[in-house]
Every structure is written in structure tokens, then in C-alpha cells.
Amino acid sequence: MNVADLRGLGPKTSERLSLVGIDTVMQLEEAGAVGACRSLKDAFPKWTSLNALWGIQAALMEIDWRQLPEEIKQQLLNELER
């Protein structure tokens, strides 16, 4: 399945993920939300924010980004800081 098919992942994010070499859900799962966000930040520093991180994680979990628990957000932030 392509990342563009993930619920909640917008077309711009899907396009940019593809530009950094993440085209499939399997590739996104392997990179993880933090790894994918780091790749996006390297390639598109002015565009990439924590909203991209939340959106990617929520898409992987198949939930709306607004339902992403604070505990998971904190775990992602901790991982991002390492």
C-alpha cells in the first residue's frame, strides 16, 4: 500500500515522503514516525513541524491526529530529541 492511501495523511505530506524515498506503508513503518519526520526535516526544514510528526504517527495507527494520546506525543518528542 502507498503512503498516499493512508487515512489522514495529506497529499503534500505523501508527496514529500515520496521525495525522501518513503513511498509505501512498509517503508514508513520501517522508518517510524520519528525517522520519517527527520528525513522530511532534512529535506524540507521550513515546512516540517511537529504537526507532520503527529500526522505520520496517527496515520500509522489509523486514527485521526487529534486522537493521538499525549503519552504517545511525549514518547515521540523524547525519541526525536535523542
ABEGO torsion letter per residue (X at the ends): XBAAABBGBBAAAAAAAAAAGBABAAAAAAAEAAAAAAAAAAABAAABBAAAAAAAAAAAAGBBAAABBAAAAAAAAAAAAX
